[in-house]
Amino acid sequence: MRPGRIIHPALAEAIATLGHTDIVMVTDAGFPIPPDANRIDLGFWEGIPDVRDILRVIVGEAFFEEVHFATEVRDCHPSLYADVQKIFTGSGAALKGTTHETLCGDFAHRAKVVIRSGSFEPWANFALVASTDPFAWFTANSGVKPLPAYVERRARMTAKEVPVLG
């Protein structure tokens, strides 16, 4: 047992294999997962586990630079949007709006892993783009100037910035 860590073997392995720009989909129970996807199905009852629970765990296990989701979350589901903002506060990840169709098509087919929740609620589908630790890759001792994207993400993390849909 790994207290305070993911104990689901396939999920722990999937997170450990992530590289920069790999995509992790975290979806509701009805998301159309491509048949050839690396599917980790955690949903076993309506609402269990909730997509928010999975997002909270995942954000604590890896670095993400972007979180893509349908703009309807912000516009039509304010409680989910507020929860997503809270979950990703201080993570440095930028929130990006897209369409449900793009999530079901492009993102789902490019995802390294698709994690299905038990959530039964509209637009609860998220594409997380993995990144590297912006503090570890460009250290003061490396003598290498950080790329602007890393500087920006570091600043968002240090300031514990609440992300907004861009």
C-alpha positions as CSV (number, residue, x, y, z in Angstrom):
1,M,0.0,0.0,0.0
2,R,1.1,3.5,-0.8
3,P,-0.6,5.9,1.7
4,G,-1.4,9.3,0.2
5,R,-0.6,8.0,-3.4
6,I,-2.6,6.4,-6.2
7,I,-3.1,2.7,-5.3
8,H,-4.9,1.7,-8.6
9,P,-2.1,-0.1,-10.4
10,A,-3.1,0.8,-14.0
11,L,-3.7,4.5,-13.1
12,A,-0.4,4.8,-11.2
13,E,1.4,3.2,-14.1
14,A,-0.3,5.5,-16.7
15,I,0.6,8.7,-14.7
16,A,4.2,7.5,-14.3
17,T,4.5,7.1,-18.1
18,L,3.5,10.7,-18.9
19,G,5.8,12.9,-20.8
20,H,5.7,16.5,-21.9
21,T,2.6,17.2,-24.0
22,D,1.0,13.8,-23.4
23,I,-2.8,14.0,-23.0
24,V,-4.8,12.5,-20.2
25,M,-8.6,12.6,-20.6
26,V,-10.8,12.5,-17.5
27,T,-14.4,12.0,-18.5
28,D,-17.9,11.5,-17.4
29,A,-19.6,8.1,-17.5
30,G,-21.1,8.7,-20.9
31,F,-18.0,9.9,-22.8
32,P,-17.5,8.0,-26.1
33,I,-14.1,6.4,-25.5
34,P,-12.4,5.2,-28.7
35,P,-12.1,1.4,-28.8
36,D,-8.3,1.5,-29.1
37,A,-7.8,3.9,-26.2
38,N,-5.8,3.1,-23.1
39,R,-9.0,3.1,-21.0
40,I,-8.9,3.1,-17.2
41,D,-12.5,2.7,-16.1
42,L,-13.0,3.9,-12.5
43,G,-16.8,4.5,-12.8
44,F,-18.8,1.8,-10.9
45,W,-22.0,3.7,-9.8
46,E,-23.7,6.9,-10.7
47,G,-21.5,9.7,-9.3
48,I,-18.8,7.3,-7.9
49,P,-16.1,8.4,-8.3
50,D,-16.9,11.9,-9.3
51,V,-14.8,13.5,-12.0
52,R,-13.7,16.2,-9.5
53,D,-12.2,13.5,-7.2
54,I,-10.2,12.1,-10.1
55,L,-9.0,15.6,-11.2
56,R,-7.9,16.4,-7.6
57,V,-5.8,13.2,-7.4
58,I,-4.3,13.6,-10.8
59,V,-3.3,17.2,-10.3
60,G,-1.4,16.1,-7.2
61,E,0.5,13.4,-9.1
62,A,1.7,15.2,-12.2
63,F,2.3,18.6,-13.8
64,F,-0.1,19.9,-16.4
65,E,0.3,23.0,-18.5
66,E,-3.2,23.1,-20.0
67,V,-6.7,21.8,-19.2
68,H,-9.1,21.8,-22.1
69,F,-12.9,21.5,-21.6
70,A,-16.1,22.6,-23.3
71,T,-16.8,26.3,-22.8
72,E,-20.3,25.3,-21.7
73,V,-18.8,24.4,-18.4
74,R,-18.1,28.1,-17.7
75,D,-21.3,29.4,-19.4
76,C,-23.8,26.8,-18.3
77,H,-22.4,24.8,-15.4
78,P,-21.0,27.5,-13.0
79,S,-20.6,25.1,-10.0
80,L,-18.4,22.7,-12.0
81,Y,-16.4,25.6,-13.4
82,A,-15.8,27.0,-9.9
83,D,-14.7,23.5,-8.7
84,V,-12.3,23.2,-11.7
85,Q,-10.8,26.6,-10.9
86,K,-10.3,25.6,-7.3
87,I,-8.7,22.2,-8.2
88,F,-6.2,23.8,-10.6
89,T,-5.5,26.9,-8.4
90,G,-1.7,27.1,-8.0
91,S,-1.0,24.3,-10.5
92,G,0.2,26.7,-13.2
93,A,-2.1,25.1,-15.7
94,A,-4.0,27.3,-18.2
95,L,-7.7,26.6,-18.7
96,K,-8.6,26.4,-22.4
97,G,-12.1,26.4,-23.9
98,T,-12.9,24.0,-26.7
99,T,-16.0,22.2,-28.1
100,H,-17.5,18.9,-26.9
101,E,-16.9,17.6,-30.4
102,T,-13.2,18.4,-30.3
103,L,-12.9,16.6,-27.0
104,C,-14.7,13.5,-28.3
105,G,-12.8,13.6,-31.6
106,D,-9.3,15.0,-31.6
107,F,-8.4,14.9,-27.9
108,A,-9.9,11.5,-27.3
109,H,-8.0,9.9,-30.2
110,R,-4.7,11.6,-29.2
111,A,-5.0,10.8,-25.4
112,K,-2.3,8.6,-23.9
113,V,-4.9,7.5,-21.4
114,V,-8.7,8.0,-20.9
115,I,-9.9,7.8,-17.3
116,R,-13.7,7.3,-17.0
117,S,-15.4,8.5,-13.9
118,G,-18.9,7.7,-12.6
119,S,-20.1,11.3,-13.1
120,F,-23.5,11.9,-14.7
121,E,-23.4,15.6,-15.4
122,P,-23.2,17.7,-18.5
123,W,-19.8,18.7,-20.0
124,A,-17.7,16.9,-17.3
125,N,-14.9,15.9,-19.7
126,F,-11.4,17.3,-19.5
127,A,-8.2,16.9,-21.6
128,L,-5.1,17.6,-19.5
129,V,-1.8,18.3,-21.3
130,A,1.1,17.0,-19.3
131,S,4.2,19.1,-18.7
132,T,7.4,19.0,-16.7
133,D,8.2,20.5,-13.4
134,P,9.0,24.2,-14.2
135,F,11.2,24.4,-11.1
136,A,13.3,21.2,-11.7
137,W,14.1,21.6,-15.4
138,F,15.6,25.1,-15.2
139,T,17.4,25.5,-11.9
140,A,19.6,28.3,-10.7
141,N,22.5,25.9,-10.8
142,S,21.9,24.8,-14.4
143,G,23.0,28.1,-15.8
144,V,20.3,27.8,-18.5
145,K,17.8,30.6,-18.8
146,P,14.2,29.2,-18.5
147,L,11.9,29.4,-21.5
148,P,9.2,32.1,-21.2
149,A,6.5,29.5,-20.9
150,Y,8.3,28.0,-17.8
151,V,8.8,31.4,-16.3
152,E,5.0,32.2,-16.7
153,R,4.0,28.8,-15.3
154,R,6.3,29.2,-12.3
155,A,4.9,32.7,-11.6
156,R,1.3,31.3,-11.7
157,M,2.3,28.5,-9.4
158,T,4.2,30.7,-6.9
159,A,1.3,33.3,-6.9
160,K,-1.2,30.4,-6.4
161,E,-3.1,31.9,-9.3
162,V,-6.8,31.0,-9.8
163,P,-7.0,30.1,-13.4
164,V,-9.7,31.5,-15.7
165,L,-10.9,30.1,-19.0
166,G,-8.9,31.7,-21.8
